[in-house]
Amino acid sequence: MLITCSSAVIDTLNTTLASSTIGIAFLYCTYAERNDQTIEQLLGSLIQQLLFRHNPIPDDILELYDSHRRSNSRPDLTELSNHLASVASLFSKVYIAVDTLDECDDETRRSLLAQLRCLNSHVQLFFTSRPVGKFEILDDVQFEVHAQEEDMRKYLSAKIKQEFFLAKLCAKNPDLEKEILDKIIAKADRMLVAR
């Protein structure tokens, strides 16, 4: 199983800081689901995760839910934005991790960043992304993570050996494994990690 940087961060937060006074939420953006990952869906997911850690659910959230359930509608961006800020304020500290932000479409990414920037200073943000155009996250700390080619080759070679049919194909054709590794490594891009 591949462990991403964000997975490690989220696991560490959950095991060391989880409590009713600290909010932890995360988003895993995926290219295959980019049409379903709207700004409303993403903000709704963050609200839901934060509420999972807080008991009882605040009355204004229950009222919003009942109102939309009765009218068979969904909250709009303004409602979700206001309620995310409201729910975040219930905690002494909030950590939000967003993995592979570059997998969102441009409009969703810009909107998500704008919404998260508006949250109070007690909210700490962590993003991973490949570089995408002019990627601005205010003046936050950014660093690049580069996988070493030798480490990638060892990892991928071990994964090939774990896959029965792929291992069998590579055993019949010794050049196939090298070709697979070369192509994957050539496509590997740098990842940007922020704050």
Secondary structure as UniProt FT lines:
FT   HELIX           5..16
FT   TURN            20..21
FT   STRAND          22..28
FT   HELIX           31..33
FT   TURN            34..36
FT   HELIX           39..52
FT   HELIX           59..70
FT   TURN            71..72
FT   HELIX           77..88
FT   TURN            89..90
FT   STRAND          93..99
FT   HELIX           101..103
FT   HELIX           106..117
FT   TURN            121..122
FT   STRAND          123..129
FT   TURN            138..139
FT   STRAND          142..145
FT   HELIX           149..162
FT   HELIX           164..172
FT   HELIX           174..187
FT   STRAND          191..194
//
